[in-house]
Amino acid sequence: MKITAIHISKHRLELDPPFHASWDSRPRVKFDAFVVRVETDGGVTGIAATDTELAGFAGHEDLFVGRDPLALERHNRILANIQFHYGRCWPVDIALWDIAGKVAGMPVWKLLGGSSGRIPAYLSSGTLRDAGAMAELAERVAGQGYKAMKIRFHRPDWRDDVAAVAAVRRRVGDKLVLMVDCNQGWRMPWDADEPWGLKDALEVARRLEELDIYWMEEPLHRGDYDGMAALRRATRLRIAGGEMTRELHELRTLIDRQCLDVLQPDAVLTGGITGMRGIARAALDHNLMFTPHTWSNGMGVLANVHLAAGSGQSPYVEFPYDPPEWGLDRRDFMLAEKLGCDREGNIVLPDRPGLGAILDEDALERTRIG
């Protein structure tokens, strides 16, 4: 079997009302998706998707066409070269894993060695609500069977962020495991705010310790290795990060320098599934938690949940869902079968071969812009 073509199409969903992401000072009025299809002469097509353009990939299709799609390590090395010179093209790797699962007749999580396609979710909120509204959301989340929830920071004063978490804890008690995303690891291109320093992060950590927070995510700049290691030693909170890290060697540095308790790379953004297999193993060897970050479209969530289930070590996996501003109708608009959770707050992956995704071709046709 050989690769015959790689096609990338661009789609845009208009957002009305806009989505007010906590990490973005500009309301989002559109949601773009880039769908990757890797075709073969065996009649098997692999699919994947991302919400950022695969910069630099166009013109490099010849490096893959005519090759065995199952030569995953070879293809991953070529994608790493492209990423170094241009941009993040890792969805191609994920589409190749979709092919591998389809050829093997098993879901990707099982192909990776996982024992179950059922994994507990933590509901990942994306907007900034006032303390009362956040507490109401958490109460609904607990009532829907979720066991864990992540709350976003990024208000002008972190004390207001902590107040929102405190309101949630008072409302739900011990019904929910609570995580906090401090949103300090990176910035949008137009955001000139400085990230916290170590003393700021430590002061916040002390307050969060009182609220029994499970992990504190991205509390410092992504390159502040010394700061993360010092913070990790100084607090009993788990320190989480790595979501936007570009290179596998940077993730290994985070491991080697004991910066984190929870490693959160996104396979769509870094390394693909092929690269993340090794990082998951390294995390396990160092007694670290590995649970992919995934805040993109439904295809990206699906790929990362397969990875998490395949690694067999993720106590929770991220489930981006914050209705009414961010529901499955928006996140999964390209999917005919939306990825939801059961009544016990678990993501149950489809048992179909590959990623198990079924594209909504009508929706893709309506939203296609390139």
C-alpha positions as CSV (number, residue, x, y, z in Angstrom):
1,M,0.0,0.0,0.0
2,K,1.3,3.5,-0.9
3,I,0.3,7.1,-0.2
4,T,-1.3,8.6,-3.3
5,A,-2.2,12.1,-2.2
6,I,-2.5,14.4,0.8
7,H,-5.3,17.0,0.8
8,I,-5.8,19.8,3.2
9,S,-9.0,21.8,3.2
10,K,-9.9,25.0,5.2
11,H,-13.2,25.5,6.9
12,R,-14.7,28.4,8.9
13,L,-17.6,28.4,11.3
14,E,-18.9,31.9,12.1
15,L,-19.4,32.4,15.8
16,D,-22.5,34.4,16.8
17,P,-22.5,35.1,19.7
18,P,-18.7,35.3,19.9
19,F,-16.6,33.1,22.1
20,H,-14.8,34.9,24.9
21,A,-11.8,32.7,25.5
22,S,-10.1,33.4,28.9
23,W,-6.6,33.4,27.2
24,D,-7.6,35.8,24.4
25,S,-8.4,39.5,24.9
26,R,-10.2,39.6,21.6
27,P,-13.6,37.9,21.3
28,R,-13.5,35.1,18.8
29,V,-16.0,35.6,16.0
30,K,-14.9,32.7,13.8
31,F,-13.5,29.2,14.3
32,D,-11.2,27.8,11.6
33,A,-10.5,24.1,11.0
34,F,-8.0,22.5,8.6
35,V,-8.9,19.0,7.7
36,V,-6.1,16.6,6.5
37,R,-6.9,13.6,4.3
38,V,-4.1,11.1,3.5
39,E,-5.2,8.9,0.6
40,T,-3.8,5.5,-0.3
41,D,-4.0,3.1,-3.2
42,G,-5.5,0.5,-0.9
43,G,-8.7,2.5,-0.5
44,V,-7.9,3.6,3.0
45,T,-8.0,7.3,3.9
46,G,-6.6,8.7,7.1
47,I,-8.1,11.9,8.5
48,A,-7.1,14.5,11.1
49,A,-7.7,18.1,11.8
50,T,-6.3,21.2,13.5
51,D,-7.4,24.8,14.1
52,T,-4.1,26.3,12.8
53,E,-2.8,26.3,9.3
54,L,-0.2,23.7,8.5
55,A,2.3,26.3,7.5
56,G,5.0,25.2,5.0
57,F,3.5,21.8,4.3
58,A,2.3,22.7,0.8
59,G,5.0,21.7,-1.7
60,H,6.3,18.9,0.5
61,E,3.7,16.3,-0.4
62,D,6.2,14.5,-2.6
63,L,8.2,13.5,0.5
64,F,5.3,11.2,1.4
65,V,3.5,10.3,-1.8
66,G,4.6,6.9,-3.1
67,R,5.7,5.8,0.4
68,D,4.2,3.2,2.7
69,P,1.8,5.0,5.1
70,L,2.8,2.6,7.9
71,A,6.4,3.8,7.9
72,L,5.4,6.0,10.8
73,E,8.8,6.7,12.3
74,R,10.2,7.8,8.9
75,H,7.3,10.1,8.2
76,N,7.6,11.6,11.7
77,R,11.2,12.5,11.2
78,I,10.3,14.3,7.9
79,L,7.5,16.2,9.7
80,A,10.0,17.2,12.4
81,N,12.2,18.7,9.6
82,I,9.3,20.6,8.1
83,Q,8.3,21.8,11.6
84,F,11.8,23.1,12.2
85,H,11.8,25.2,9.0
86,Y,8.1,26.2,8.8
87,G,5.2,25.3,11.1
88,R,3.3,22.6,13.0
89,C,2.2,19.9,10.5
90,W,1.7,17.1,13.0
91,P,-1.9,16.4,12.0
92,V,-0.4,14.5,9.1
93,D,1.1,12.1,11.6
94,I,-2.2,11.7,13.2
95,A,-3.9,10.9,9.9
96,L,-1.3,8.2,9.3
97,W,-2.1,6.7,12.7
98,D,-5.8,6.7,11.6
99,I,-4.7,4.7,8.5
100,A,-2.6,2.3,10.7
101,G,-5.6,1.6,12.9
102,K,-7.9,1.0,10.0
103,V,-5.4,-1.4,8.4
104,A,-4.9,-3.3,11.7
105,G,-8.7,-3.3,12.2
106,M,-8.5,-1.8,15.7
107,P,-8.9,1.6,17.3
108,V,-5.7,3.7,17.8
109,W,-5.8,3.5,21.6
110,K,-5.7,-0.3,21.3
111,L,-2.9,-0.2,18.7
112,L,-0.9,1.9,21.2
113,G,-1.3,-0.8,23.8
114,G,-4.0,0.7,25.9
115,S,-6.4,-1.6,27.9
116,S,-9.5,0.6,27.7
117,G,-11.1,3.2,25.5
118,R,-13.0,4.6,28.5
119,I,-11.2,7.4,30.4
120,P,-12.4,9.9,33.1
121,A,-12.7,13.5,31.7
122,Y,-12.1,16.8,33.4
123,L,-14.5,19.4,32.1
124,S,-12.3,22.2,30.9
125,S,-14.0,25.6,31.0
126,G,-12.8,28.3,28.6
127,T,-14.5,31.5,29.7
128,L,-14.2,33.9,32.6
129,R,-17.4,34.1,34.7
130,D,-17.9,36.0,37.9
131,A,-17.6,34.0,41.1
132,G,-21.3,33.2,41.4
133,A,-21.7,32.1,37.8
134,M,-18.6,29.9,38.0
135,A,-20.0,28.2,41.1
136,E,-23.3,27.6,39.3
137,L,-21.5,26.1,36.4
138,A,-19.5,23.8,38.7
139,E,-22.8,22.6,40.4
140,R,-24.2,21.7,37.0
141,V,-21.0,19.9,36.0
142,A,-21.1,17.8,39.2
143,G,-24.8,17.1,38.6
144,Q,-24.0,15.8,35.1
145,G,-21.6,13.1,36.5
146,Y,-18.2,14.8,35.9
147,K,-15.7,14.1,38.6
148,A,-13.3,16.9,37.8
149,M,-13.3,20.4,36.4
150,K,-10.6,22.9,35.3
151,I,-11.1,26.6,36.0
152,R,-9.4,29.3,34.0
153,F,-7.5,32.3,35.3
154,H,-6.7,35.6,33.5
155,R,-8.6,38.3,35.2
156,P,-6.7,41.6,35.7
157,D,-6.1,40.7,39.4
158,W,-5.3,37.1,40.3
159,R,-7.1,37.6,43.6
160,D,-10.4,37.7,41.7
161,D,-9.3,34.5,40.0
162,V,-8.8,32.9,43.4
163,A,-12.2,34.2,44.6
164,A,-13.9,32.4,41.7
165,V,-12.2,29.1,42.7
166,A,-13.1,29.7,46.3
167,A,-16.8,30.2,45.3
168,V,-16.7,26.9,43.4
169,R,-15.2,25.0,46.3
170,R,-17.8,26.4,48.7
171,R,-20.6,25.4,46.3
172,V,-19.5,21.8,45.4
173,G,-17.4,20.8,48.4
174,D,-15.6,17.6,47.6
175,K,-17.9,16.6,44.8
176,L,-15.4,17.8,42.2
177,V,-11.6,17.5,41.8
178,L,-10.6,21.0,40.8
179,M,-7.7,22.1,38.6
180,V,-6.6,25.6,37.8
181,D,-5.1,27.0,34.5
182,C,-3.1,30.1,35.3
183,N,-2.6,31.0,31.6
184,Q,0.9,32.3,32.2
185,G,2.9,30.0,29.9
186,W,2.3,31.9,26.6
187,R,0.5,34.9,25.2
188,M,-1.5,35.7,22.1
189,P,0.4,37.8,19.5
190,W,-1.3,41.1,20.6
191,D,-1.0,40.5,24.4
192,A,2.0,42.4,25.8
193,D,1.4,41.5,29.5
194,E,4.3,40.0,31.4
195,P,3.9,36.6,32.9
196,W,4.1,36.0,36.7
197,G,7.4,35.7,38.4
198,L,8.2,33.0,40.9
199,K,7.1,35.0,43.9
200,D,3.8,35.8,42.3
201,A,3.2,32.2,41.4
202,L,4.2,31.0,44.9
203,E,1.8,33.5,46.5
204,V,-1.1,32.2,44.3
205,A,0.0,28.6,45.0
206,R,-0.3,29.2,48.8
207,R,-3.9,30.4,48.3
208,L,-4.8,27.4,46.1
209,E,-3.3,25.0,48.6
210,E,-6.1,26.1,51.0
211,L,-8.7,25.2,48.4
212,D,-7.4,21.7,47.8
213,I,-6.5,22.2,44.1
214,Y,-5.4,19.1,42.2
215,W,-3.0,20.9,39.9
216,M,-1.8,24.4,39.0
217,E,-1.3,24.7,35.3
218,E,1.1,27.0,33.4
219,P,1.9,29.2,36.4
220,L,5.1,30.6,34.8
221,H,6.5,31.3,31.4
222,R,7.1,28.1,29.4
223,G,10.8,28.6,29.4
224,D,11.3,29.4,33.1
225,Y,12.7,26.0,33.9
226,D,14.4,27.1,37.1
227,G,11.2,28.9,38.3
228,M,9.0,25.9,37.6
229,A,11.4,23.5,39.4
230,A,11.6,25.9,42.4
231,L,7.8,26.3,42.5
232,R,7.4,22.5,42.4
233,R,9.7,22.1,45.4
234,A,8.0,24.9,47.3
235,T,4.3,23.8,47.1
236,R,2.4,20.6,47.6
237,L,0.3,21.4,44.5
238,R,1.1,19.5,41.3
239,I,2.6,21.8,38.7
240,A,1.4,21.2,35.2
241,G,2.5,22.5,31.8
242,G,3.9,21.8,28.3
243,E,0.8,22.5,26.3
244,M,2.3,24.7,23.6
245,T,5.9,23.3,23.7
246,R,7.2,23.0,20.1
247,E,10.0,20.5,20.3
248,L,10.3,17.0,21.8
249,H,13.7,17.9,23.3
250,E,12.0,20.8,25.2
251,L,9.6,18.4,26.7
252,R,12.5,16.1,27.7
253,T,14.2,19.2,29.3
254,L,11.0,19.8,31.4
255,I,11.2,16.1,32.5
256,D,15.0,16.1,33.2
257,R,15.0,19.3,35.1
258,Q,12.1,18.2,37.3
259,C,10.0,21.2,36.3
260,L,6.6,19.5,36.3
261,D,4.4,16.9,38.0
262,V,2.0,16.8,35.1
263,L,3.1,16.8,31.5
264,Q,0.5,18.2,29.1
265,P,1.7,18.2,25.4
266,D,-0.8,18.3,22.6
267,A,-0.1,15.7,19.9
268,V,-1.8,17.9,17.3
269,L,0.7,20.7,18.1
270,T,3.9,18.8,18.9
271,G,5.2,15.4,17.8
272,G,2.1,13.8,16.6
273,I,1.1,10.5,18.2
274,T,4.4,9.0,17.1
275,G,6.5,11.5,19.0
276,M,4.2,11.6,22.0
277,R,4.5,7.8,22.5
278,G,8.1,8.3,23.6
279,I,7.3,11.3,25.8
280,A,4.5,9.4,27.6
281,R,7.0,6.6,28.3
282,A,9.6,9.1,29.6
283,A,7.0,10.7,31.9
284,L,6.1,7.3,33.2
285,D,9.7,6.4,33.8
286,H,10.1,9.6,35.9
287,N,6.9,9.0,37.9
288,L,5.2,12.0,36.2
289,M,1.6,12.2,35.1
290,F,1.0,12.3,31.4
291,T,-2.4,13.8,30.2
292,P,-2.5,15.6,26.9
293,H,-3.7,19.2,26.7
294,T,-6.3,19.5,24.0
295,W,-8.3,22.7,23.3
296,S,-9.0,22.7,19.6
297,N,-11.7,21.0,17.5
298,G,-13.3,17.6,18.0
299,M,-10.8,15.8,15.8
300,G,-8.0,17.1,17.9
301,V,-9.7,16.1,21.1
302,L,-10.4,12.7,19.7
303,A,-6.7,12.2,18.7
304,N,-5.4,13.2,22.1
305,V,-7.9,11.0,24.0
306,H,-6.7,8.0,22.0
307,L,-3.2,8.9,23.0
308,A,-4.1,9.3,26.6
309,A,-6.0,6.0,26.6
310,G,-3.2,4.3,24.8
311,S,-0.6,5.5,27.3
312,G,-2.6,3.9,30.1
313,Q,-1.5,6.4,32.7
314,S,-3.8,9.4,32.5
315,P,-6.1,9.7,35.6
316,Y,-8.1,12.4,33.7
317,V,-8.1,13.8,30.2
318,E,-9.2,17.2,29.1
319,F,-12.7,17.7,27.7
320,P,-13.2,21.3,26.4
321,Y,-16.8,22.1,26.9
322,D,-18.2,25.4,28.2
323,P,-21.8,25.9,27.0
324,P,-23.5,28.0,25.8
325,E,-20.4,29.8,24.4
326,W,-18.5,26.6,23.6
327,G,-20.7,23.6,23.0
328,L,-20.3,20.4,20.9
329,D,-22.1,22.1,18.0
330,R,-19.1,24.5,17.7
331,R,-16.2,22.3,18.8
332,D,-17.2,19.3,16.8
333,F,-18.9,21.0,13.8
334,M,-16.9,18.8,11.4
335,L,-18.0,15.6,13.0
336,A,-21.2,13.7,12.2
337,E,-20.9,11.9,15.6
338,K,-20.0,14.3,18.4
339,L,-17.6,13.2,21.1
340,G,-19.4,13.4,24.4
341,C,-19.2,12.0,27.9
342,D,-21.3,9.3,29.6
343,R,-23.4,9.9,32.7
344,E,-20.4,9.1,34.9
345,G,-18.2,11.8,33.3
346,N,-16.1,9.4,31.1
347,I,-15.1,9.8,27.5
348,V,-15.9,6.6,25.7
349,L,-14.0,6.3,22.5
350,P,-15.6,4.7,19.5
351,D,-14.6,1.1,18.9
352,R,-14.2,1.6,15.2
353,P,-10.8,1.1,13.6
354,G,-8.5,4.1,13.5
355,L,-9.6,7.2,15.3
356,G,-13.2,6.2,14.7
357,A,-14.1,9.7,13.4
358,I,-17.0,10.2,10.9
359,L,-16.8,13.5,9.1
360,D,-20.0,15.5,8.5
361,E,-19.3,16.1,4.8
362,D,-22.4,18.4,4.4
363,A,-21.1,20.7,7.3
364,L,-17.6,20.7,5.8
365,E,-19.0,21.7,2.4
366,R,-21.0,24.5,3.9
367,T,-18.1,25.9,5.8
368,R,-15.3,25.3,3.2
369,I,-13.3,28.4,2.3
370,G,-10.2,26.8,0.8
